[in-house]
Amino acid sequence: MVVWLRVRGVAAPTAREWRSSFLLAMLIFLSNYGLVFWAETRIPSGVTAVMQATIPAFIALAEIVVLGLGGHLKTGHTWTAQNRPRSGRSSRV
């Protein structure tokens, strides 16, 4: 991704940004997989797999609840029953 941004003319990340990104990535990785390994010693691996598979849904739910993004598309339009695509046709919102 950095190469793509550099090709597009975006400035390179600073040493501080690299360090912060690395620390955050390590924290997320170690906490996530550390908790999974710990959980698999106490519950069946199938249950753990299902819990891991639901993480994207919980992230989306957290965005809606915490950030207040409920019903808003990236364009800022509100997604309501009136402007949903009908009968298989897609309509641009």
PDB file with one MODEL, atoms N, CA, C and O in Angstrom:
MODEL        1
ATOM      1  N   MET A   1       0.826  -1.167   0.000  1.00  0.00           N
ATOM      2  CA  MET A   1       0.000   0.000   0.000  1.00  0.00           C
ATOM      3  C   MET A   1       0.885   1.250   0.000  1.00  0.00           C
ATOM      4  O   MET A   1       0.563   2.245  -0.650  1.00  0.00           O
ATOM      5  N   VAL A   2       1.979   1.191   0.720  1.00  0.00           N
ATOM      6  CA  VAL A   2       2.874   2.338   0.772  1.00  0.00           C
ATOM      7  C   VAL A   2       3.446   2.618  -0.617  1.00  0.00           C
ATOM      8  O   VAL A   2       3.567   3.772  -1.028  1.00  0.00           O
ATOM      9  N   VAL A   3       3.798   1.542  -1.336  1.00  0.00           N
ATOM     10  CA  VAL A   3       4.335   1.713  -2.685  1.00  0.00           C
ATOM     11  C   VAL A   3       3.296   2.393  -3.569  1.00  0.00           C
ATOM     12  O   VAL A   3       3.623   3.310  -4.324  1.00  0.00           O
ATOM     13  N   TRP A   4       2.051   1.948  -3.478  1.00  0.00           N
ATOM     14  CA  TRP A   4       0.973   2.543  -4.287  1.00  0.00           C
ATOM     15  C   TRP A   4       0.804   4.029  -3.958  1.00  0.00           C
ATOM     16  O   TRP A   4       0.655   4.851  -4.863  1.00  0.00           O
ATOM     17  N   LEU A   5       0.827   4.368  -2.697  1.00  0.00           N
ATOM     18  CA  LEU A   5       0.697   5.772  -2.308  1.00  0.00           C
ATOM     19  C   LEU A   5       1.886   6.594  -2.778  1.00  0.00           C
ATOM     20  O   LEU A   5       1.723   7.735  -3.211  1.00  0.00           O
ATOM     21  N   ARG A   6       3.075   6.024  -2.695  1.00  0.00           N
ATOM     22  CA  ARG A   6       4.271   6.741  -3.151  1.00  0.00           C
ATOM     23  C   ARG A   6       4.202   7.000  -4.649  1.00  0.00           C
ATOM     24  O   ARG A   6       4.566   8.083  -5.108  1.00  0.00           O
ATOM     25  N   VAL A   7       3.735   6.011  -5.421  1.00  0.00           N
ATOM     26  CA  VAL A   7       3.578   6.181  -6.870  1.00  0.00           C
ATOM     27  C   VAL A   7       2.588   7.298  -7.169  1.00  0.00           C
ATOM     28  O   VAL A   7       2.750   8.037  -8.141  1.00  0.00           O
ATOM     29  N   ARG A   8       1.562   7.418  -6.332  1.00  0.00           N
ATOM     30  CA  ARG A   8       0.557   8.461  -6.538  1.00  0.00           C
ATOM     31  C   ARG A   8       0.997   9.817  -6.021  1.00  0.00           C
ATOM     32  O   ARG A   8       0.256  10.791  -6.146  1.00  0.00           O
ATOM     33  N   GLY A   9       2.194   9.902  -5.438  1.00  0.00           N
ATOM     34  CA  GLY A   9       2.728  11.188  -5.028  1.00  0.00           C
ATOM     35  C   GLY A   9       2.503  11.563  -3.578  1.00  0.00           C
ATOM     36  O   GLY A   9       2.762  12.704  -3.194  1.00  0.00           O
ATOM     37  N   VAL A  10       2.032  10.644  -2.771  1.00  0.00           N
ATOM     38  CA  VAL A  10       1.811  10.924  -1.352  1.00  0.00           C
ATOM     39  C   VAL A  10       3.150  10.839  -0.623  1.00  0.00           C
ATOM     40  O   VAL A  10       3.971   9.973  -0.925  1.00  0.00           O
ATOM     41  N   ALA A  11       3.365  11.726   0.325  1.00  0.00           N
ATOM     42  CA  ALA A  11       4.620  11.753   1.075  1.00  0.00           C
ATOM     43  C   ALA A  11       4.810  10.457   1.866  1.00  0.00           C
ATOM     44  O   ALA A  11       3.845   9.843   2.322  1.00  0.00           O
ATOM     45  N   ALA A  12       6.068  10.059   2.018  1.00  0.00           N
ATOM     46  CA  ALA A  12       6.397   8.842   2.773  1.00  0.00           C
ATOM     47  C   ALA A  12       6.073   9.037   4.254  1.00  0.00           C
ATOM     48  O   ALA A  12       6.192  10.147   4.774  1.00  0.00           O
ATOM     49  N   PRO A  13       5.662   7.962   4.937  1.00  0.00           N
ATOM     50  CA  PRO A  13       5.405   8.062   6.374  1.00  0.00           C
ATOM     51  C   PRO A  13       6.682   8.424   7.132  1.00  0.00           C
ATOM     52  O   PRO A  13       7.780   8.023   6.746  1.00  0.00           O
ATOM     53  N   THR A  14       6.527   9.173   8.195  1.00  0.00           N
ATOM     54  CA  THR A  14       7.669   9.536   9.024  1.00  0.00           C
ATOM     55  C   THR A  14       8.044   8.358   9.925  1.00  0.00           C
ATOM     56  O   THR A  14       7.296   7.386  10.034  1.00  0.00           O
ATOM     57  N   ALA A  15       9.203   8.456  10.563  1.00  0.00           N
ATOM     58  CA  ALA A  15       9.639   7.401  11.478  1.00  0.00           C
ATOM     59  C   ALA A  15       8.651   7.235  12.631  1.00  0.00           C
ATOM     60  O   ALA A  15       8.393   6.120  13.084  1.00  0.00           O
ATOM     61  N   ARG A  16       8.108   8.340  13.092  1.00  0.00           N
ATOM     62  CA  ARG A  16       7.126   8.276  14.185  1.00  0.00           C
ATOM     63  C   ARG A  16       5.856   7.542  13.737  1.00  0.00           C
ATOM     64  O   ARG A  16       5.300   6.744  14.491  1.00  0.00           O
ATOM     65  N   GLU A  17       5.397   7.815  12.504  1.00  0.00           N
ATOM     66  CA  GLU A  17       4.212   7.137  11.991  1.00  0.00           C
ATOM     67  C   GLU A  17       4.458   5.639  11.814  1.00  0.00           C
ATOM     68  O   GLU A  17       3.583   4.827  12.112  1.00  0.00           O
ATOM     69  N   TRP A  18       5.662   5.267  11.324  1.00  0.00           N
ATOM     70  CA  TRP A  18       6.007   3.850  11.204  1.00  0.00           C
ATOM     71  C   TRP A  18       6.017   3.178  12.564  1.00  0.00           C
ATOM     72  O   TRP A  18       5.480   2.082  12.721  1.00  0.00           O
ATOM     73  N   ARG A  19       6.627   3.828  13.548  1.00  0.00           N
ATOM     74  CA  ARG A  19       6.709   3.256  14.891  1.00  0.00           C
ATOM     75  C   ARG A  19       5.315   3.085  15.495  1.00  0.00           C
ATOM     76  O   ARG A  19       5.007   2.040  16.067  1.00  0.00           O
ATOM     77  N   SER A  20       4.482   4.105  15.366  1.00  0.00           N
ATOM     78  CA  SER A  20       3.119   4.016  15.902  1.00  0.00           C
ATOM     79  C   SER A  20       2.318   2.915  15.215  1.00  0.00           C
ATOM     80  O   SER A  20       1.592   2.170  15.873  1.00  0.00           O
ATOM     81  N   SER A  21       2.450   2.812  13.904  1.00  0.00           N
ATOM     82  CA  SER A  21       1.734   1.770  13.160  1.00  0.00           C
ATOM     83  C   SER A  21       2.190   0.385  13.579  1.00  0.00           C
ATOM     84  O   SER A  21       1.375  -0.520  13.755  1.00  0.00           O
ATOM     85  N   PHE A  22       3.504   0.225  13.739  1.00  0.00           N
ATOM     86  CA  PHE A  22       4.044  -1.066  14.143  1.00  0.00           C
ATOM     87  C   PHE A  22       3.550  -1.458  15.536  1.00  0.00           C
ATOM     88  O   PHE A  22       3.136  -2.597  15.751  1.00  0.00           O
ATOM     89  N   LEU A  23       3.595  -0.525  16.471  1.00  0.00           N
ATOM     90  CA  LEU A  23       3.155  -0.832  17.836  1.00  0.00           C
ATOM     91  C   LEU A  23       1.672  -1.168  17.883  1.00  0.00           C
ATOM     92  O   LEU A  23       1.267  -2.102  18.575  1.00  0.00           O
ATOM     93  N   LEU A  24       0.870  -0.422  17.158  1.00  0.00           N
ATOM     94  CA  LEU A  24      -0.566  -0.696  17.127  1.00  0.00           C
ATOM     95  C   LEU A  24      -0.842  -2.048  16.477  1.00  0.00           C
ATOM     96  O   LEU A  24      -1.671  -2.813  16.970  1.00  0.00           O
ATOM     97  N   ALA A  25      -0.160  -2.348  15.382  1.00  0.00           N
ATOM     98  CA  ALA A  25      -0.356  -3.636  14.711  1.00  0.00           C
ATOM     99  C   ALA A  25       0.033  -4.794  15.622  1.00  0.00           C
ATOM    100  O   ALA A  25      -0.668  -5.804  15.681  1.00  0.00           O
ATOM    101  N   MET A  26       1.140  -4.651  16.326  1.00  0.00           N
ATOM    102  CA  MET A  26       1.573  -5.711  17.237  1.00  0.00           C
ATOM    103  C   MET A  26       0.581  -5.875  18.388  1.00  0.00           C
ATOM    104  O   MET A  26       0.276  -6.999  18.785  1.00  0.00           O
ATOM    105  N   LEU A  27       0.085  -4.780  18.917  1.00  0.00           N
ATOM    106  CA  LEU A  27      -0.897  -4.850  19.997  1.00  0.00           C
ATOM    107  C   LEU A  27      -2.158  -5.576  19.544  1.00  0.00           C
ATOM    108  O   LEU A  27      -2.667  -6.446  20.250  1.00  0.00           O
ATOM    109  N   ILE A  28      -2.653  -5.220  18.379  1.00  0.00           N
ATOM    110  CA  ILE A  28      -3.866  -5.860  17.860  1.00  0.00           C
ATOM    111  C   ILE A  28      -3.611  -7.339  17.594  1.00  0.00           C
ATOM    112  O   ILE A  28      -4.413  -8.189  17.980  1.00  0.00           O
ATOM    113  N   PHE A  29      -2.488  -7.649  16.930  1.00  0.00           N
ATOM    114  CA  PHE A  29      -2.181  -9.042  16.593  1.00  0.00           C
ATOM    115  C   PHE A  29      -2.007  -9.895  17.838  1.00  0.00           C
ATOM    116  O   PHE A  29      -2.605 -10.964  17.952  1.00  0.00           O
ATOM    117  N   LEU A  30      -1.192  -9.427  18.766  1.00  0.00           N
ATOM    118  CA  LEU A  30      -0.916 -10.223  19.960  1.00  0.00           C
ATOM    119  C   LEU A  30      -2.138 -10.370  20.855  1.00  0.00           C
ATOM    120  O   LEU A  30      -2.377 -11.445  21.406  1.00  0.00           O
ATOM    121  N   SER A  31      -2.905  -9.309  21.004  1.00  0.00           N
ATOM    122  CA  SER A  31      -4.091  -9.431  21.854  1.00  0.00           C
ATOM    123  C   SER A  31      -5.127 -10.339  21.209  1.00  0.00           C
ATOM    124  O   SER A  31      -5.746 -11.155  21.893  1.00  0.00           O
ATOM    125  N   ASN A  32      -5.324 -10.210  19.903  1.00  0.00           N
ATOM    126  CA  ASN A  32      -6.313 -11.034  19.219  1.00  0.00           C
ATOM    127  C   ASN A  32      -5.928 -12.509  19.284  1.00  0.00           C
ATOM    128  O   ASN A  32      -6.706 -13.332  19.766  1.00  0.00           O
ATOM    129  N   TYR A  33      -4.746 -12.842  18.806  1.00  0.00           N
ATOM    130  CA  TYR A  33      -4.362 -14.249  18.763  1.00  0.00           C
ATOM    131  C   TYR A  33      -4.011 -14.796  20.142  1.00  0.00           C
ATOM    132  O   TYR A  33      -4.201 -15.985  20.399  1.00  0.00           O
ATOM    133  N   GLY A  34      -3.515 -13.965  21.012  1.00  0.00           N
ATOM    134  CA  GLY A  34      -3.277 -14.413  22.383  1.00  0.00           C
ATOM    135  C   GLY A  34      -4.565 -14.830  23.055  1.00  0.00           C
ATOM    136  O   GLY A  34      -4.609 -15.853  23.738  1.00  0.00           O
ATOM    137  N   LEU A  35      -5.617 -14.043  22.867  1.00  0.00           N
ATOM    138  CA  LEU A  35      -6.918 -14.401  23.445  1.00  0.00           C
ATOM    139  C   LEU A  35      -7.512 -15.637  22.782  1.00  0.00           C
ATOM    140  O   LEU A  35      -8.168 -16.439  23.447  1.00  0.00           O
ATOM    141  N   VAL A  36      -7.289 -15.803  21.477  1.00  0.00           N
ATOM    142  CA  VAL A  36      -7.792 -16.996  20.791  1.00  0.00           C
ATOM    143  C   VAL A  36      -7.091 -18.240  21.324  1.00  0.00           C
ATOM    144  O   VAL A  36      -7.748 -19.237  21.624  1.00  0.00           O
ATOM    145  N   PHE A  37      -5.772 -18.193  21.445  1.00  0.00           N
ATOM    146  CA  PHE A  37      -5.047 -19.349  21.957  1.00  0.00           C
ATOM    147  C   PHE A  37      -5.470 -19.673  23.382  1.00  0.00           C
ATOM    148  O   PHE A  37      -5.611 -20.845  23.731  1.00  0.00           O
ATOM    149  N   TRP A  38      -5.673 -18.666  24.202  1.00  0.00           N
ATOM    150  CA  TRP A  38      -6.121 -18.873  25.576  1.00  0.00           C
ATOM    151  C   TRP A  38      -7.519 -19.491  25.581  1.00  0.00           C
ATOM    152  O   TRP A  38      -7.788 -20.425  26.336  1.00  0.00           O
ATOM    153  N   ALA A  39      -8.419 -18.954  24.722  1.00  0.00           N
ATOM    154  CA  ALA A  39      -9.799 -19.451  24.691  1.00  0.00           C
ATOM    155  C   ALA A  39      -9.860 -20.899  24.234  1.00  0.00           C
ATOM    156  O   ALA A  39     -10.686 -21.667  24.726  1.00  0.00           O
ATOM    157  N   GLU A  40      -8.994 -21.284  23.294  1.00  0.00           N
ATOM    158  CA  GLU A  40      -9.041 -22.657  22.792  1.00  0.00           C
ATOM    159  C   GLU A  40      -8.609 -23.681  23.832  1.00  0.00           C
ATOM    160  O   GLU A  40      -8.818 -24.878  23.638  1.00  0.00           O
ATOM    161  N   THR A  41      -8.020 -23.241  24.915  1.00  0.00           N
ATOM    162  CA  THR A  41      -7.706 -24.184  25.993  1.00  0.00           C
ATOM    163  C   THR A  41      -8.904 -24.400  26.895  1.00  0.00           C
ATOM    164  O   THR A  41      -8.893 -25.300  27.736  1.00  0.00           O
ATOM    165  N   ARG A  42      -9.943 -23.585  26.732  1.00  0.00           N
ATOM    166  CA  ARG A  42     -11.102 -23.661  27.613  1.00  0.00           C
ATOM    167  C   ARG A  42     -12.414 -24.003  26.908  1.00  0.00           C
ATOM    168  O   ARG A  42     -13.335 -24.524  27.537  1.00  0.00           O
ATOM    169  N   ILE A  43     -12.506 -23.717  25.611  1.00  0.00           N
ATOM    170  CA  ILE A  43     -13.730 -24.028  24.852  1.00  0.00           C
ATOM    171  C   ILE A  43     -13.332 -24.778  23.584  1.00  0.00           C
ATOM    172  O   ILE A  43     -12.175 -24.708  23.171  1.00  0.00           O
ATOM    173  N   PRO A  44     -14.271 -25.497  22.955  1.00  0.00           N
ATOM    174  CA  PRO A  44     -13.950 -26.232  21.729  1.00  0.00           C
ATOM    175  C   PRO A  44     -13.494 -25.307  20.600  1.00  0.00           C
ATOM    176  O   PRO A  44     -13.923 -24.156  20.518  1.00  0.00           O
ATOM    177  N   SER A  45     -12.626 -25.820  19.738  1.00  0.00           N
ATOM    178  CA  SER A  45     -12.086 -25.006  18.657  1.00  0.00           C
ATOM    179  C   SER A  45     -13.166 -24.579  17.665  1.00  0.00           C
ATOM    180  O   SER A  45     -13.042 -23.531  17.031  1.00  0.00           O
ATOM    181  N   GLY A  46     -14.229 -25.382  17.522  1.00  0.00           N
ATOM    182  CA  GLY A  46     -15.328 -25.005  16.627  1.00  0.00           C
ATOM    183  C   GLY A  46     -16.031 -23.743  17.095  1.00  0.00           C
ATOM    184  O   GLY A  46     -16.375 -22.880  16.287  1.00  0.00           O
ATOM    185  N   VAL A  47     -16.242 -23.638  18.395  1.00  0.00           N
ATOM    186  CA  VAL A  47     -16.866 -22.441  18.963  1.00  0.00           C
ATOM    187  C   VAL A  47     -15.950 -21.236  18.755  1.00  0.00           C
ATOM    188  O   VAL A  47     -16.405 -20.141  18.422  1.00  0.00           O
ATOM    189  N   THR A  48     -14.651 -21.460  18.957  1.00  0.00           N
ATOM    190  CA  THR A  48     -13.685 -20.385  18.752  1.00  0.00           C
ATOM    191  C   THR A  48     -13.700 -19.923  17.299  1.00  0.00           C
ATOM    192  O   THR A  48     -13.640 -18.723  17.031  1.00  0.00           O
ATOM    193  N   ALA A  49     -13.782 -20.866  16.356  1.00  0.00           N
ATOM    194  CA  ALA A  49     -13.818 -20.526  14.935  1.00  0.00           C
ATOM    195  C   ALA A  49     -15.050 -19.693  14.599  1.00  0.00           C
ATOM    196  O   ALA A  49     -14.960 -18.726  13.843  1.00  0.00           O
ATOM    197  N   VAL A  50     -16.182 -20.058  15.149  1.00  0.00           N
ATOM    198  CA  VAL A  50     -17.407 -19.293  14.903  1.00  0.00           C
ATOM    199  C   VAL A  50     -17.272 -17.891  15.489  1.00  0.00           C
ATOM    200  O   VAL A  50     -17.683 -16.912  14.866  1.00  0.00           O
ATOM    201  N   MET A  51     -16.701 -17.798  16.674  1.00  0.00           N
ATOM    202  CA  MET A  51     -16.517 -16.474  17.281  1.00  0.00           C
ATOM    203  C   MET A  51     -15.579 -15.617  16.437  1.00  0.00           C
ATOM    204  O   MET A  51     -15.836 -14.429  16.248  1.00  0.00           O
ATOM    205  N   GLN A  52     -14.503 -16.198  15.929  1.00  0.00           N
ATOM    206  CA  GLN A  52     -13.575 -15.454  15.075  1.00  0.00           C
ATOM    207  C   GLN A  52     -14.265 -15.013  13.785  1.00  0.00           C
ATOM    208  O   GLN A  52     -14.004 -13.919  13.283  1.00  0.00           O
ATOM    209  N   ALA A  53     -15.146 -15.859  13.247  1.00  0.00           N
ATOM    210  CA  ALA A  53     -15.837 -15.531  11.998  1.00  0.00           C
ATOM    211  C   ALA A  53     -16.824 -14.388  12.164  1.00  0.00           C
ATOM    212  O   ALA A  53     -17.161 -13.719  11.187  1.00  0.00           O
ATOM    213  N   THR A  54     -17.295 -14.153  13.388  1.00  0.00           N
ATOM    214  CA  THR A  54     -18.266 -13.077  13.603  1.00  0.00           C
ATOM    215  C   THR A  54     -17.610 -11.733  13.897  1.00  0.00           C
ATOM    216  O   THR A  54     -18.308 -10.734  14.068  1.00  0.00           O
ATOM    217  N   ILE A  55     -16.290 -11.693  13.957  1.00  0.00           N
ATOM    218  CA  ILE A  55     -15.600 -10.437  14.263  1.00  0.00           C
ATOM    219  C   ILE A  55     -15.968  -9.313  13.283  1.00  0.00           C
ATOM    220  O   ILE A  55     -16.226  -8.198  13.736  1.00  0.00           O
ATOM    221  N   PRO A  56     -16.005  -9.552  11.961  1.00  0.00           N
ATOM    222  CA  PRO A  56     -16.390  -8.449  11.055  1.00  0.00           C
ATOM    223  C   PRO A  56     -17.772  -7.868  11.365  1.00  0.00           C
ATOM    224  O   PRO A  56     -17.978  -6.659  11.260  1.00  0.00           O
ATOM    225  N   ALA A  57     -18.709  -8.729  11.744  1.00  0.00           N
ATOM    226  CA  ALA A  57     -20.046  -8.235  12.084  1.00  0.00           C
ATOM    227  C   ALA A  57     -19.993  -7.361  13.333  1.00  0.00           C
ATOM    228  O   ALA A  57     -20.661  -6.329  13.399  1.00  0.00           O
ATOM    229  N   PHE A  58     -19.207  -7.768  14.314  1.00  0.00           N
ATOM    230  CA  PHE A  58     -19.091  -6.964  15.530  1.00  0.00           C
ATOM    231  C   PHE A  58     -18.363  -5.647  15.279  1.00  0.00           C
ATOM    232  O   PHE A  58     -18.672  -4.640  15.916  1.00  0.00           O
ATOM    233  N   ILE A  59     -17.407  -5.643  14.366  1.00  0.00           N
ATOM    234  CA  ILE A  59     -16.726  -4.397  14.001  1.00  0.00           C
ATOM    235  C   ILE A  59     -17.725  -3.438  13.353  1.00  0.00           C
ATOM    236  O   ILE A  59     -17.752  -2.251  13.678  1.00  0.00           O
ATOM    237  N   ALA A  60     -18.541  -3.954  12.440  1.00  0.00           N
ATOM    238  CA  ALA A  60     -19.553  -3.111  11.798  1.00  0.00           C
ATOM    239  C   ALA A  60     -20.546  -2.576  12.824  1.00  0.00           C
ATOM    240  O   ALA A  60     -20.915  -1.402  12.782  1.00  0.00           O
ATOM    241  N   LEU A  61     -20.973  -3.427  13.734  1.00  0.00           N
ATOM    242  CA  LEU A  61     -21.901  -3.002  14.779  1.00  0.00           C
ATOM    243  C   LEU A  61     -21.259  -1.944  15.674  1.00  0.00           C
ATOM    244  O   LEU A  61     -21.914  -0.975  16.057  1.00  0.00           O
ATOM    245  N   ALA A  62     -19.992  -2.126  16.005  1.00  0.00           N
ATOM    246  CA  ALA A  62     -19.294  -1.142  16.835  1.00  0.00           C
ATOM    247  C   ALA A  62     -19.182   0.201  16.124  1.00  0.00           C
ATOM    248  O   ALA A  62     -19.299   1.248  16.761  1.00  0.00           O
ATOM    249  N   GLU A  63     -18.956   0.185  14.800  1.00  0.00           N
ATOM    250  CA  GLU A  63     -18.907   1.436  14.050  1.00  0.00           C
ATOM    251  C   GLU A  63     -20.250   2.159  14.130  1.00  0.00           C
ATOM    252  O   GLU A  63     -20.305   3.377  14.297  1.00  0.00           O
ATOM    253  N   ILE A  64     -21.315   1.400  14.011  1.00  0.00           N
ATOM    254  CA  ILE A  64     -22.647   2.012  14.050  1.00  0.00           C
ATOM    255  C   ILE A  64     -22.934   2.593  15.423  1.00  0.00           C
ATOM    256  O   ILE A  64     -23.413   3.722  15.538  1.00  0.00           O
ATOM    257  N   VAL A  65     -22.643   1.822  16.467  1.00  0.00           N
ATOM    258  CA  VAL A  65     -22.961   2.245  17.827  1.00  0.00           C
ATOM    259  C   VAL A  65     -22.016   3.332  18.317  1.00  0.00           C
ATOM    260  O   VAL A  65     -22.462   4.373  18.799  1.00  0.00           O
ATOM    261  N   VAL A  66     -20.725   3.099  18.199  1.00  0.00           N
ATOM    262  CA  VAL A  66     -19.739   4.015  18.783  1.00  0.00           C
ATOM    263  C   VAL A  66     -19.560   5.269  17.945  1.00  0.00           C
ATOM    264  O   VAL A  66     -19.523   6.377  18.481  1.00  0.00           O
ATOM    265  N   LEU A  67     -19.448   5.100  16.627  1.00  0.00           N
ATOM    266  CA  LEU A  67     -19.176   6.247  15.768  1.00  0.00           C
ATOM    267  C   LEU A  67     -20.442   6.904  15.228  1.00  0.00           C
ATOM    268  O   LEU A  67     -20.368   7.962  14.604  1.00  0.00           O
ATOM    269  N   GLY A  68     -21.582   6.302  15.456  1.00  0.00           N
ATOM    270  CA  GLY A  68     -22.832   6.893  14.997  1.00  0.00           C
ATOM    271  C   GLY A  68     -22.985   6.872  13.495  1.00  0.00           C
ATOM    272  O   GLY A  68     -23.507   7.824  12.915  1.00  0.00           O
ATOM    273  N   LEU A  69     -22.538   5.800  12.847  1.00  0.00           N
ATOM    274  CA  LEU A  69     -22.611   5.720  11.395  1.00  0.00           C
ATOM    275  C   LEU A  69     -23.856   4.989  10.912  1.00  0.00           C
ATOM    276  O   LEU A  69     -23.929   4.615   9.742  1.00  0.00           O
ATOM    277  N   GLY A  70     -24.808   4.784  11.759  1.00  0.00           N
ATOM    278  CA  GLY A  70     -25.997   4.030  11.391  1.00  0.00           C
ATOM    279  C   GLY A  70     -26.746   4.630  10.225  1.00  0.00           C
ATOM    280  O   GLY A  70     -27.224   5.762  10.307  1.00  0.00           O
ATOM    281  N   GLY A  71     -26.856   3.874   9.121  1.00  0.00           N
ATOM    282  CA  GLY A  71     -27.649   4.286   7.984  1.00  0.00           C
ATOM    283  C   GLY A  71     -26.970   5.237   7.024  1.00  0.00           C
ATOM    284  O   GLY A  71     -27.603   5.642   6.049  1.00  0.00           O
ATOM    285  N   HIS A  72     -25.741   5.615   7.234  1.00  0.00           N
ATOM    286  CA  HIS A  72     -25.084   6.561   6.344  1.00  0.00           C
ATOM    287  C   HIS A  72     -24.083   5.857   5.453  1.00  0.00           C
ATOM    288  O   HIS A  72     -23.266   5.059   5.912  1.00  0.00           O
ATOM    289  N   LEU A  73     -24.161   6.168   4.169  1.00  0.00           N
ATOM    290  CA  LEU A  73     -23.183   5.649   3.230  1.00  0.00           C
ATOM    291  C   LEU A  73     -21.981   6.568   3.232  1.00  0.00           C
ATOM    292  O   LEU A  73     -22.010   7.634   3.847  1.00  0.00           O
ATOM    293  N   LYS A  74     -20.915   6.160   2.543  1.00  0.00           N
ATOM    294  CA  LYS A  74     -19.720   6.995   2.486  1.00  0.00           C
ATOM    295  C   LYS A  74     -20.000   8.337   1.823  1.00  0.00           C
ATOM    296  O   LYS A  74     -19.299   9.315   2.079  1.00  0.00           O
ATOM    297  N   THR A  75     -21.008   8.387   0.985  1.00  0.00           N
ATOM    298  CA  THR A  75     -21.335   9.638   0.304  1.00  0.00           C
ATOM    299  C   THR A  75     -22.118  10.582   1.202  1.00  0.00           C
ATOM    300  O   THR A  75     -22.307  11.747   0.855  1.00  0.00           O
ATOM    301  N   GLY A  76     -22.572  10.099   2.344  1.00  0.00           N
ATOM    302  CA  GLY A  76     -23.322  10.937   3.252  1.00  0.00           C
ATOM    303  C   GLY A  76     -24.824  10.816   3.094  1.00  0.00           C
ATOM    304  O   GLY A  76     -25.572  11.396   3.880  1.00  0.00           O
ATOM    305  N   HIS A  77     -25.284  10.076   2.096  1.00  0.00           N
ATOM    306  CA  HIS A  77     -26.719   9.888   1.923  1.00  0.00           C
ATOM    307  C   HIS A  77     -27.250   8.916   2.964  1.00  0.00           C
ATOM    308  O   HIS A  77     -26.519   8.044   3.433  1.00  0.00           O
ATOM    309  N   THR A  78     -28.493   9.058   3.318  1.00  0.00           N
ATOM    310  CA  THR A  78     -29.114   8.140   4.259  1.00  0.00           C
ATOM    311  C   THR A  78     -29.745   6.993   3.493  1.00  0.00           C
ATOM    312  O   THR A  78     -30.433   7.204   2.494  1.00  0.00           O
ATOM    313  N   TRP A  79     -29.509   5.786   3.962  1.00  0.00           N
ATOM    314  CA  TRP A  79     -30.038   4.589   3.323  1.00  0.00           C
ATOM    315  C   TRP A  79     -31.381   4.275   3.954  1.00  0.00           C
ATOM    316  O   TRP A  79     -31.437   3.788   5.083  1.00  0.00           O
ATOM    317  N   THR A  80     -32.448   4.544   3.247  1.00  0.00           N
ATOM    318  CA  THR A  80     -33.790   4.316   3.784  1.00  0.00           C
ATOM    319  C   THR A  80     -34.542   3.339   2.899  1.00  0.00           C
ATOM    320  O   THR A  80     -34.062   2.943   1.836  1.00  0.00           O
ATOM    321  N   ALA A  81     -35.725   2.958   3.350  1.00  0.00           N
ATOM    322  CA  ALA A  81     -36.543   2.028   2.576  1.00  0.00           C
ATOM    323  C   ALA A  81     -36.949   2.633   1.232  1.00  0.00           C
ATOM    324  O   ALA A  81     -37.167   1.891   0.274  1.00  0.00           O
ATOM    325  N   GLN A  82     -37.053   3.948   1.138  1.00  0.00           N
ATOM    326  CA  GLN A  82     -37.491   4.572  -0.115  1.00  0.00           C
ATOM    327  C   GLN A  82     -36.438   4.491  -1.215  1.00  0.00           C
ATOM    328  O   GLN A  82     -36.796   4.421  -2.391  1.00  0.00           O
ATOM    329  N   ASN A  83     -35.152   4.500  -0.872  1.00  0.00           N
ATOM    330  CA  ASN A  83     -34.160   4.526  -1.942  1.00  0.00           C
ATOM    331  C   ASN A  83     -33.371   3.231  -2.066  1.00  0.00           C
ATOM    332  O   ASN A  83     -32.273   3.237  -2.623  1.00  0.00           O
ATOM    333  N   ARG A  84     -33.897   2.128  -1.564  1.00  0.00           N
ATOM    334  CA  ARG A  84     -33.269   0.830  -1.780  1.00  0.00           C
ATOM    335  C   ARG A  84     -33.637   0.336  -3.170  1.00  0.00           C
ATOM    336  O   ARG A  84     -34.726   0.634  -3.659  1.00  0.00           O
ATOM    337  N   PRO A  85     -32.742  -0.420  -3.821  1.00  0.00           N
ATOM    338  CA  PRO A  85     -33.076  -0.975  -5.131  1.00  0.00           C
ATOM    339  C   PRO A  85     -34.271  -1.919  -5.036  1.00  0.00           C
ATOM    340  O   PRO A  85     -34.402  -2.672  -4.071  1.00  0.00           O
ATOM    341  N   ARG A  86     -35.129  -1.875  -6.034  1.00  0.00           N
ATOM    342  CA  ARG A  86     -36.313  -2.735  -6.042  1.00  0.00           C
ATOM    343  C   ARG A  86     -36.249  -3.700  -7.224  1.00  0.00           C
ATOM    344  O   ARG A  86     -35.613  -3.409  -8.237  1.00  0.00           O
ATOM    345  N   SER A  87     -36.892  -4.816  -7.094  1.00  0.00           N
ATOM    346  CA  SER A  87     -37.082  -5.830  -8.139  1.00  0.00           C
ATOM    347  C   SER A  87     -35.799  -6.185  -8.874  1.00  0.00           C
ATOM    348  O   SER A  87     -35.802  -6.305 -10.099  1.00  0.00           O
ATOM    349  N   GLY A  88     -34.710  -6.353  -8.149  1.00  0.00           N
ATOM    350  CA  GLY A  88     -33.486  -6.816  -8.760  1.00  0.00           C
ATOM    351  C   GLY A  88     -32.688  -5.751  -9.494  1.00  0.00           C
ATOM    352  O   GLY A  88     -31.523  -5.968  -9.825  1.00  0.00           O
ATOM    353  N   ARG A  89     -33.300  -4.608  -9.750  1.00  0.00           N
ATOM    354  CA  ARG A  89     -32.561  -3.539 -10.439  1.00  0.00           C
ATOM    355  C   ARG A  89     -31.789  -2.751  -9.402  1.00  0.00           C
ATOM    356  O   ARG A  89     -32.264  -2.523  -8.289  1.00  0.00           O
ATOM    357  N   SER A  90     -30.613  -2.346  -9.778  1.00  0.00           N
ATOM    358  CA  SER A  90     -29.861  -1.487  -8.847  1.00  0.00           C
ATOM    359  C   SER A  90     -30.048  -0.037  -9.268  1.00  0.00           C
ATOM    360  O   SER A  90     -30.008   0.297 -10.452  1.00  0.00           O
ATOM    361  N   SER A  91     -30.249   0.796  -8.290  1.00  0.00           N
ATOM    362  CA  SER A  91     -30.374   2.231  -8.560  1.00  0.00           C
ATOM    363  C   SER A  91     -29.307   2.951  -7.766  1.00  0.00           C
ATOM    364  O   SER A  91     -28.987   2.574  -6.639  1.00  0.00           O
ATOM    365  N   ARG A  92     -28.775   3.964  -8.353  1.00  0.00           N
ATOM    366  CA  ARG A  92     -27.722   4.729  -7.695  1.00  0.00           C
ATOM    367  C   ARG A  92     -28.369   5.665  -6.691  1.00  0.00           C
ATOM    368  O   ARG A  92     -29.333   6.360  -7.010  1.00  0.00           O
ATOM    369  N   VAL A  93     -27.835   5.680  -5.476  1.00  0.00           N
ATOM    370  CA  VAL A  93     -28.385   6.532  -4.404  1.00  0.00           C
ATOM    371  C   VAL A  93     -27.767   7.899  -4.475  1.00  0.00           C
ATOM    372  O   VAL A  93     -28.093   8.766  -3.664  1.00  0.00           O
TER     373      VAL A  93
ENDMDL
END
